[in-house]
Amino acid sequence: MAMEFTLNTIEEAIEDIKLAEKFFLATKNEAGLEKTYESMGVNLAELGKYEEAVSYLFKSLTLKEKLNIKEGLGSNYNNIGRQLY
């Protein structure tokens, strides 16, 4: 069964992601922040906010590279490419 999301649900998710971003910044948790930025980028893209989405996706990519996180690099590049296409 496919799950359908409404615009309201995505906007609510973005609000939750903003709270997570504040928490991870306050606790200096870069790994959590990386995932938060990726989630924000994906959700913003769903709303058609492509430039803002790419900004968050690049923040995620930068932290992945800094922290030497290999898992998900391809996904980041793919998401960035889809927004720039």
MOTA-V346972 format. One record per run of one state. SS is the DSSP state (hx for helix, st for strand, lp for the rest). FROM is the first residue (numbers start at 1). TO is the last residue. If there is no record, write none. Layout:
{{SS & FROM & TO} {SS & FROM & TO}}
This chain:
{{lp & 1 & 6} {hx & 7 & 26} {lp & 27 & 29} {hx & 30 & 46} {lp & 47 & 49} {hx & 50 & 66} {lp & 67 & 72} {hx & 73 & 84} {lp & 85 & 85}}
